[in-house]
Amino acid sequence: MYGAFLTGMSVCYGGYALSGEDLPELKRQFREALAEDPDLNFLAEFRKGRGASVNRHFSHFVMSAFLCEMALEQGGFEAARRLLYSGPDGERFFSNLERVLGIDEASFHRAIAQRIAAG
């Protein structure tokens, strides 16, 4: 299992454990971060792992929660499970993401920006 996505699933279902903030609030915070820094690249931030954060939240966990939410909406739990089983270090994450949600590395930033814009 890919740890970042496992944590993202937890955030998707129960909010960010350290702060108790739910997905709508996390999306608002990410919208604000993007508004403050229009050059913010969500793919680059995701790849930084624990080296990137928005409002004290590790970005890759929260973005994984957004992707989990998308997977659940588009393909149910099975789609989310496929993303979860992307290897312990996420070595198959982007290939699975493209298969499951049609999101490749080139469209990752746009997909996250659209997800947070939708509220």
N, C-alpha and C positions, 0 to 999 in steps of 0.2 A: 504494500500500500504506500501511496505517496503521502508523506506526512503533512505537507502544506495543504493538500486538498482535503485530507482527513480533518484537519483543524478547520478548514473552510466550511466543510459540511456541518461541523459543530456550530460554527458561527451562523450559518444559514438557518439552522433549526432553532438555535437558542440564544443568539446574540453573542457579542464579543464578551467572553467570560470575565475578563479583567475589569471591564467598565460597565457591563450590563447593557450596552447600547445595541439596539436592534438594526436590522438591515436598512430600513428607511433613514434612520439617523446616520448610519455609516455612509450611505449614498450621499446624503446631504454634505457630510464632511468631505467626501471625495470631490463633490461638485465644487465646493469652496476651494479646495486645494488646487483644482484645475483652473478655476477662475483667477486665483492668485498667481499661478504660474502656468500660463497658456502653453509653454514649451514642455510641460511635464509629459513624459512618455511612459505610459502605463506598462508597456512591455519591458522597458529598461528597469523600471521600479520593481516589477514582478521578479525579474532575474536577480535583483540584489538580495532577495530573500529577507532575512532579518536585518539587513543593512538599510532598509527603506521603511519609513513609517509616515502615516498621516494621522495626526492627533493621537499619538502614542500607540496606534494600532499597526502591527506589522502588515505592510501593504499586501504581501503575497497571500497571507491568510484571508484578508478581507476580499481581495479580488477573486480568490478561490471560492469564497462564499457567493459572490455575484455570479460566477460561472456555474456553481452548483445550483443556484436558483434558476438559471437559464436552462440547465440540463433537466431539472425536475419539471419545468414548464413544457419543455419541448419533447422530452422522451421518457419522463417518469424516473423512478428510482433506478431502473436499469441503466439509463444514460449516465446518471450521476455515479453509479457504481463502476461503470467503464472508465470514467475519469479517475476515480479513486485508485483503480488498479493500473497505475501508470509506471510502476517500478518504485522502489524505495527512495530513489533520488529524483523521481520524476522524469527518468530518461525517455519514457514514451508519452509524456504528458501532451506535448504539442501535436504529435501524430494522432493521439486519441482525441484531442480537442477538435482537430480538423474533421475527423470521422464522425464524432458525436454531434458537434455544433456547427461544423463548417467554418470554424475560426482558425485561421493559420496565423503565423507570427506576424505577417504583414497587416492583418486585419485585427490583431489583438487589441491595440490601443483604441481603435474605433469602436469595437464591440463593448469594451468596458465604458468608454465615454457615453455610448448610447444607453447602456444599462443604468448608469448613474443619472443621466438626464431624464430618464423615464420616471425616476423617483421611486 
